[in-house]
């Protein structure tokens, strides 16, 4: 039973489409391998990929479900389906469609009350091979007529036959659709389209370092960046041993959750306590958070250079806290030369929370932890930092030696 995988935006890439398709194929293959499935063959057809898994005819229902869950997280896929395959012969297509209809009804276990009212269905055909003797509408009509005349399924109650289920065409509001695709010298039929996450294949847009805290925002920002084709390396700043290990373990769980959207993930754990201490002792309290953030970006930029990344990424949200005013965001990002991406800049908090729940990071993010940025938090943080004053305060800090020391003590974890 091959998988028919459809992509969306990739089809618009024209001259670069080959590059995008190859990356999508690579990501599908690696994602399946992570869950102990091996791709036997893949066929590239216009607007779709035909994926064949080794021993696909012997897949158990739990294995099928595992494949569904895996492909639902592969960016670039709009939808995918387990399909029946047959020749490009209209008689064979009709018989295969009938078998799909019967099997679907048998596996769904619809109640007797529904079965007595009957089934509303439609047939939907896509014909990419124009040399087929019938056009899409003619195929719809002939297959639909065949199903109406040959669908004979009895419905039962307590193992007693009650009657025969009626069937009728409903193009506007069908309860079941038989999808037919004629492409690549074959015909593929299925009755269920499983949604993919859309977007672009991870890796086609380059690499970035994501500054991930234990909060709600940065995991969502990471998800949105991966959806646009960025492969991420994760960086977390901690104040251990002045704070406990809970924040580190929490971030590991968040990255493990996000890893399902890309095939691998490295997490840099960067000690920040000594840098905070220096800033606390040598600078004004109102600018403390701004200086923290500038140092974090400098450290992340060093990691980006090591990892061949072209940008940094944060969960900043305009106006949410004092460091995220427009003025302060501008002052903070001047500490680096790489582009700083902020996918959540104009999101409402409720929108971010809904997305966090959708991607399964919310319940982890709301667990209590010690955030390093809350250590030595000033009573009245500045909302409009003066870049000249910031530069003068940074002259009091040994920036090069502080960053070098932090990077030497940084731990790198490969998330499994």
N, C-alpha and C positions, 0 to 999 in steps of 0.2 A: 504494500500500500504506500505509494510515493506521497511525498509532501509537496503541495503546490504553494509556493511562497511568493507573495506579491510585495513589491516595493512601490513607493510613491514618488517622492521628490527626486530620487535617483534618475527616474525616466526623463527628467528635464535637463540633465547635465550634458547632453549632446556629446561633444568631443571628449569630455572627461568621464563619460559614463562607464567605460571599461574599468577605469581605476576604482570607481565607487562600487561597481558590481564585484570586483575581485576582493575588495576589503570586506564586503558583506558576506561573501562566500567563506572567507577566512574566519570571520567572527562566528558564523553559524557552525563551522567545523569545530572550532576550539570550544565553543559553548557546549556542543554535544559531547565532545570528548571529556569535558569536566564532569559530566553526569554519566560517564561510562558508556556512552553510545558512540559508534563510529560511523561516519558518513562513507558510504560505499561509492557513490557517484553523484555528481551534480550536473544538471543540464541547464545551460543558459538559454532562455527563450525570451522573445520580446515582452518586456513588462513583468516577467516572472522567472523564478528559479524552480526547477524540479529536483527535489532532494530525495535521494534514496539512502536509507539506513540499512546497514548490514542486518540480515535476518529479520527484515521488516514484516515478513508474513507471520513470524512467530512471536510478535510483541504481545505481552500480556497487558490487560487494562491498566495496572499500576505503572508499567513502563510507558505506555502511551500517554498517561497523565503527566509523567515526569518530563517527557519530550515537550508536551504542550506548555508546561510551566517554564521550561528552559527557553523555548523560542519566543515566548511572550515577553522576554526581557532583552531580546536582540534588537538594538536600535537599527533602523533602516527598514525593518519589516512592518508593513501596514496591516497585513493579515496573512494567515496561512491555513491550510486545510489538509486533512488526510483524505486522499482521493482514491477512487477506483479508476483503473486504467483499462482502456479497450481500443480496438482499432477504429479507424475513421470510416466506419460503415454504419449507416443510419439504423439498420435492423439491430445491430449489436448495441448501438447507443441506446436504443429504446429499451432493450431487455436489461441493460445495466442500470438504467434509470429506475426501472420498475423494482429491481432488487434493492437498490438504495432506499427507495421509498418504503418498502416492506420492512427492511432491516431497521430503519429509523423508528418506525412505529413500534416495532418489537422491543427495542432497547429503551425507548422513552417511558414505557409503562404508563401511558395516559389513562386517566380514570374512565370507567364505563360511561359516565354522564357525558364526557367529551366525545368518546367514540361514537355514541349514538347520534350526536349532532353532526358528525362527519368532519372530514379534513378539507381545509382550504389550502390550495397549493398553487405554485406557479413554477415555470421553467425559465431559466435565464441563461442565455448562451453568449459566449464570446468566441468569435471565429477569427483568429489571426492569420489563418491560411485561407486565402481568398480563392484558391483553386478547388475548395470543397464544393460539390455541386449545389448545395443548399445554402442560402444566407441565414443569418442568425434568427431572423423572425420565422422563417420557414421551419427551421429546426425546432424552435419553441413550439410552434403549432403542431408539428407532426409528433413530437415526443409527448406533448401534453394530451393530444387526442388518444395516443396509445395508452397512456396511464389511465385516462378516464374509462377506456373500454376494457382494460385488462387488470385493473386493481381490484382484487377480490380478497378482502380480509374480514374474517368474522370476529366479532367481539364477544367476550365471555364474562360471566359473573359466577364465581365459585365453580369454575371449570365447566359451566354449562353454557352452551352456545345460545346466544340471545338473538343475534341478527347480524347483518352484514353492514360494515361501516360505509356510509356514503362518502363520496369524494366529489369535489367541485373546484374549478379554477377561480382564484381570486388574485388579480394582479396588483391591487392596491394594498391589501392587508393579509398576505398569506401566512398561514401558520408554519408552513414548510416550503423551502425553495430548493429545487434541484438545479444546481449550477453545472453548466457544461462548458468546458474549454477545449477548443480544437486548435492544437498547436504542436509543433515539433514532430509531425507525422503520427501523433497519437491523439486520443480523446481522453480527457480527465473529467470525472464526474464526482461531485460531493454535495453534501447537504448542510454543511456547517462551516462558517467562516470564523476562525478564531482571531481575535484582535491582537496585533502586534503593537509595540510602543511608538512606531513611526520614527520620525527624525532621520538622522544620517548615521551611517556605520561608525562606530567608535574608532578613531584613528585617522579618519580622512581629513580632519581639520587641524591636526597637529597635536601637541602635548602641552599640558599646563600643570602647574603646582597649585593644588587646592589647599588653602589654609582652613583646616577643619577644627572646629571647637566641639564641645559636647552639646551644643545648643540645637535649636530647631532649624535655623536658617542655612548654615553652611552645608549640611547634607543635601538640602533641596537645591541649593545653588550648584552643587556638584552634579546632581542628577540632570539638571537642565543643560549644563555644559556638555555632559556626555551625550545627551540627546542631540546636540548640534555637532557631534562627531569628534569632540575632544577626548583624548586619552589622558587620564589624570594620575598624577602622583600626589599623595596626601602628606601634609605637614601639620603636626600638632605641637603646640607650645604648652609646657607644663612647669609647675613650680615644686615638683617633688625634690626634697623630702619635706618641704614646708606645707605641702598639701598631700593628701593621701593618694593611693594608686587608683582610686575609683574612677577618676576622670580619664585616666589612660585606658583602663579596661573598657570604659564606656565608648571611647572613640574607636577602639579596636572593633567593637561590635558594630558601630556605625559603618566603618569602612568595609567590614565583612558583608554587611547588608548591601552596600553600594556596589561591591565587587561583582554581584550577579549581572550588572549592566555592562561590565567590561571583563575581559578574560583574565586579567591579572591586576594586582594592586600592591604597591609598596607604601608603607607608612613611616614617615620620619618623625621620631619623638625627640623634640628639641628642648633641652633644659633652659629655662628662662629666668630662674630665681635670682641668679647673680646679676643679670642685666637689670631686673626690677629693683634690686637693692641699690645699684649705682644710680639709677634714675631717681629713686626715692631720696637718696642722700644729697644729690648734687643739683636738682632742678626744682622748679616751682610746682606745687601740688596741682594747680589748675590745668597744667599742660602734661601731666603725667601719662594719661591715656594716649594722647597724641604721640608722645615719645615712645611708648610701648609699641604702638602700631607701626611706627616708622622702623623700629628695630626688627620687628617681626617680618616686615616686607624685605628688609635687607637680607635677612637670613634665608628667607624663602627664595629670593633671587639667586643666592649662591647655590642653593639646591637645584634651582631651575637650570642653571648653567651646567651643573654636573649631570643632570638627567636629560639634557638636550631638549628642554621645554622652551616654548616661545612666549609664554604669558604666565601671569599669576591670577588666582581666582579667589574671591572672598564672598561671604554671604551678606555683605553690606546692604542695608535697606535705608533709603533716604529718610532722614529725620527720626529714625527709630530711637537712637540714643545720641548722647552729646558728640561722640566722635564721628557721627554719620550725618552731620550737617553738610551742606554743599561746600562751605568754606573749609571745614576740617577734612573732608574727603580729598579736596584738592591739595591741601598741605601734606597730608599723609602720603599720597601717591608720588609726590615729588622726591621721595627718598630713593626711588628706583628708576631704572630706565626701561624695563620691560613693560608691555601693556598690562594694565590691571583690569580684569574682567569682573563685573558685578551683575550677574544675571537677575538678582532680586531687587535691583535698585528701586523700581517703581511698583513693586507688588504691595498689596495690602497684607497685613499680618494674617488675617483669616485665610487669604488665598495660599499663603505659605504653609499654614497649618494643615489645610486640606490636602495639599500636595504631599506633605510629610506623612500624613496618614495613608495616602494612596501608595506611596513607595515603601511603607513599613519602617520608617525611621522615627516616627513621632513618639511611639511608646518608649523607645530607647532614649531619645533626646530629653524627655521630661523627667528621667530619673535624676535624683539629686547628685551633684558633684561639685568639686571645688574648681572654679574657673580661675586660671592664672590672672586674667585681666581684672578680676575683682580684688586681688591682693593689693593692699595699699591704695584702695580706691579713694580719690579725693572727694571731699564734701561738695565742692562747687566746681565741677569740671568745666573747662572753657568750651563754648560752642562756636567761638570765632577766633581760632588761633592765628597769631601774627607770625608769618613765616620767618621774619627777621629775628624775632625773639626766640623762635624754635631753633634757628641756626646757631644763635649765641649760646643757648643752653646745651646744645649738642657738642659745642667746643669743649665743654667741661667733661665730656665722656670720652673714654678710650674706645671709640667705636670699633676700630679694627681688631684690637686685642679681645674685646668682648665677643664679637661675632666669631672670631677664630676659636676662642675657648668653647663657645656653645656648640659649634659645628664638630669639634673634636670629640665632644661628649655625646653627640647625637647618636641615638640608636635607630637602626633601620629594621623594620619588621616586614617580612613578606607575608601578606594575608592569604591564608589558604581557603 
